[in-house]
Amino acid sequence: MTKLELKGSWNEVKGKLKQKYAHLTDDDLLYVEGKYDELLGRLQKTLGRTKEAIHDEIAAL
């Protein structure tokens, strides 16, 4: 999934991530255009996983 595809389907992806990781908050999943790396960093800190692993998981959704 590219950044453009992610932007277009972000609400759906966000819902799936919240279902899988119930402890994520809306602030954790705040996607602001141009802040994709910041989002990955925030998820990395919260989930304790690498940015690459998080990116791959988002792409698989």
KOLDRENKOL-899526 format. One record per residue: x, y, z of N, C-alpha, C, O in turn. Coordinates in steps of 0.1 Angstrom, whole numbers, padded with zeros to 4 digits, always signed. Layout:
XYZXYZXYZXYZ
...
//
This chain:
+0009-0012+0000+0000+0000+0000+0009+0012+0000+0018+0014+0008
+0007+0021-0009+0014+0033-0010+0009+0044-0001-0002+0042+0005
+0016+0054+0001+0012+0065+0010-0001+0071+0005-0010+0075+0013
-0003+0072-0009-0015+0078-0014-0027+0069-0012-0037+0073-0009
-0025+0056-0014-0035+0046-0011-0039+0046+0004-0051+0045+0007
-0029+0047+0012-0032+0048+0027-0040+0060+0030-0049+0059+0038
-0036+0072+0024-0044+0084+0027-0058+0082+0023-0067+0087+0030
-0061+0076+0012-0075+0074+0007-0083+0065+0015-0095+0066+0015
-0077+0055+0021-0085+0045+0029-0081+0045+0044-0082+0035+0051
-0076+0057+0049-0071+0058+0062-0082+0054+0073-0078+0047+0083
-0094+0059+0071-0104+0056+0081-0106+0041+0083-0108+0036+0094
-0106+0034+0072-0108+0019+0072-0096+0013+0079-0098+0004+0088
-0084+0017+0075-0072+0011+0081-0071+0014+0096-0068+0006+0104
-0075+0026+0100-0075+0031+0114-0084+0022+0122-0081+0017+0133
-0096+0019+0117-0106+0010+0124-0100-0004+0126-0102-0010+0136
-0093-0009+0116-0088-0023+0117-0076-0023+0127-0075-0032+0135
-0068-0013+0127-0057-0012+0137-0063-0011+0151-0058-0017+0161
-0074-0003+0153-0080-0002+0166-0086-0015+0171-0086-0018+0183
-0091-0023+0162-0097-0036+0165-0086-0045+0169-0087-0053+0179
-0075-0045+0162-0064-0054+0165-0056-0050+0178-0052-0059+0186
-0054-0037+0179-0047-0032+0191-0056-0022+0198-0056-0010+0196
-0064-0028+0208-0074-0020+0215-0068-0008+0223-0075+0001+0226
-0055-0009+0226-0049+0001+0235-0045+0014+0227-0040+0023+0233
-0046+0013+0214-0043+0025+0205-0054+0036+0207-0066+0032+0207
-0050+0048+0208-0060+0059+0209-0061+0066+0196-0053+0064+0187
-0071+0075+0195-0072+0083+0183-0060+0092+0181-0056+0094+0169
-0054+0096+0192-0042+0105+0190-0031+0096+0184-0023+0102+0176
-0029+0084+0188-0019+0075+0183-0021+0073+0168-0011+0072+0160
-0033+0073+0163-0036+0070+0149-0040+0083+0141-0045+0082+0130
-0036+0094+0146-0038+0107+0139-0030+0107+0127-0017+0107+0128
-0036+0108+0115-0028+0108+0103-0030+0122+0097-0041+0126+0093
-0019+0129+0096-0020+0143+0090-0011+0142+0078+0000+0136+0078
-0016+0147+0067-0009+0147+0054+0005+0152+0056+0008+0162+0062
+0015+0144+0051+0029+0148+0052+0035+0143+0065+0047+0146+0067
+0028+0136+0074+0033+0132+0087+0033+0117+0088+0032+0112+0099
+0034+0110+0077+0034+0095+0077+0045+0090+0086+0043+0080+0094
+0057+0095+0085+0068+0090+0093+0066+0093+0108+0070+0085+0116
+0060+0104+0111+0056+0107+0125+0046+0097+0130+0047+0092+0142
+0036+0093+0122+0026+0083+0126+0033+0070+0128+0031+0063+0138
+0043+0066+0119+0050+0053+0121+0058+0053+0134+0058+0044+0142
+0064+0065+0137+0072+0066+0149+0063+0065+0162+0067+0059+0172
+0052+0071+0161+0042+0070+0173+0037+0056+0175+0037+0051+0186
+0034+0049+0164+0030+0035+0165+0041+0026+0169+0039+0017+0177
+0053+0029+0165+0065+0022+0169+0067+0023+0184+0069+0013+0191
+0066+0034+0190+0067+0036+0204+0056+0029+0212+0059+0023+0222
+0044+0030+0207+0032+0024+0214+0032+0009+0213+0030+0002+0223
+0036+0004+0201+0035-0011+0199+0048-0018+0202+0048-0030+0203
+0059-0011+0202+0072-0017+0205+0077-0025+0193+0083-0035+0195
+0074-0021+0181+0078-0028+0169+0086-0019+0160+0086-0007+0162
+0092-0024+0150+0100-0016+0141+0091-0009+0131+0079-0013+0129
+0095+0002+0126+0087+0009+0116+0084+0001+0104+0073+0001+0098
+0094-0007+0100+0092-0016+0088+0081-0026+0091+0073-0029+0082
+0081-0032+0103+0071-0042+0106+0057-0035+0106+0047-0041+0102
+0056-0023+0112+0043-0016+0112+0039-0012+0098+0027-0014+0095
+0048-0008+0090+0045-0004+0076+0039-0017+0069+0029-0016+0061
+0046-0028+0070+0042-0040+0064+0028-0045+0069+0020-0049+0061
+0025-0043+0082+0012-0047+0087+0001-0038+0081-0009-0043+0078
+0004-0025+0081-0006-0016+0075-0008-0019+0060-0020-0019+0056
+0002-0022+0053+0001-0026+0039-0007-0038+0037-0014-0040+0027
-0007-0048+0047-0014-0060+0046-0029-0058+0049-0037-0067+0045
-0033-0047+0055-0047-0045+0058-0054-0042+0046-0066-0039+0046
//
